[in-house]
Amino acid sequence: MVRTLSTLALESHPARAAHPAVSVFIPARNESGNLMPLMEKIARAFQANHLDGEVVLVDDGSTDATWNEASAAAERYAFLR
């Protein structure tokens, strides 16, 4: 089952830009422990380059805590979908 954070993200952050300048799609399968460090790096890159961007994270059938960590990251990072 493939899941995305789009619905959760839009409910959590209704003021998000409708048309971001950059979209990054990331497939994630059993990436527990790797998502927050990755989101921190992406946040720094967006900020350093003055980019209005989004990250679309796709949980590709993980059997670990990837979905839970992605949901937590979506609460922290407005760009995560």
C-alpha positions as CSV (number, residue, x, y, z in Angstrom):
1,M,0.0,0.0,0.0
2,V,1.4,3.4,-1.0
3,R,0.6,6.3,1.3
4,T,1.3,10.0,1.1
5,L,1.0,12.8,3.6
6,S,-0.9,15.1,1.3
7,T,-4.2,15.0,3.2
8,L,-2.6,15.2,6.6
9,A,-0.3,18.0,5.4
10,L,-3.0,20.2,4.0
11,E,-5.2,19.8,7.1
12,S,-2.2,20.7,9.4
13,H,-1.0,23.7,7.3
14,P,-3.9,25.2,5.2
15,A,-1.9,28.3,4.2
16,R,0.7,26.3,2.2
17,A,1.6,27.7,-1.2
18,A,-0.5,26.4,-4.1
19,H,2.3,26.4,-6.6
20,P,5.8,25.8,-5.0
21,A,8.8,26.6,-7.1
22,V,10.4,23.2,-6.5
23,S,8.8,19.8,-5.9
24,V,10.9,16.9,-4.6
25,F,9.4,13.4,-4.6
26,I,11.0,10.9,-2.2
27,P,10.0,7.2,-2.1
28,A,10.5,5.9,1.4
29,R,10.5,2.2,2.3
30,N,11.7,1.2,5.8
31,E,13.4,4.6,6.3
32,S,12.7,4.9,10.0
33,G,15.4,7.0,11.6
34,N,16.4,8.7,8.3
35,L,13.5,11.0,7.6
36,M,14.1,13.7,10.2
37,P,17.8,14.2,9.3
38,L,16.8,14.3,5.6
39,M,14.0,16.9,6.2
40,E,16.4,19.0,8.2
41,K,18.9,19.0,5.3
42,I,16.1,19.8,2.8
43,A,14.8,22.7,5.0
44,R,18.3,24.2,5.2
45,A,18.7,23.9,1.4
46,F,15.4,25.5,0.7
47,Q,16.2,28.3,3.2
48,A,19.8,28.9,1.9
49,N,18.6,29.1,-1.7
50,H,15.4,31.1,-0.9
51,L,13.2,28.4,-2.4
52,D,9.5,27.9,-1.9
53,G,9.5,24.2,-2.2
54,E,7.6,21.1,-1.3
55,V,8.6,17.5,-0.5
56,V,6.2,14.7,-1.4
57,L,7.1,11.7,0.6
58,V,5.6,8.4,-0.5
59,D,5.6,5.5,2.0
60,D,6.2,2.6,-0.3
61,G,4.9,-0.3,1.9
62,S,7.1,0.2,5.0
63,T,7.0,-2.3,7.8
64,D,8.8,-0.1,10.3
65,A,7.9,3.2,11.8
66,T,8.4,5.2,8.6
67,W,4.8,6.3,8.4
68,N,4.8,7.5,12.1
69,E,8.0,9.4,11.6
70,A,6.7,11.0,8.4
71,S,3.6,12.1,10.1
72,A,5.6,13.7,12.9
73,A,7.9,15.4,10.3
74,A,4.8,16.8,8.5
75,E,3.8,18.5,11.8
76,R,7.3,20.2,12.0
77,Y,8.0,20.9,8.3
78,A,5.3,22.8,6.4
79,F,6.9,21.9,3.1
80,L,6.3,18.1,3.6
81,R,3.3,16.6,1.9
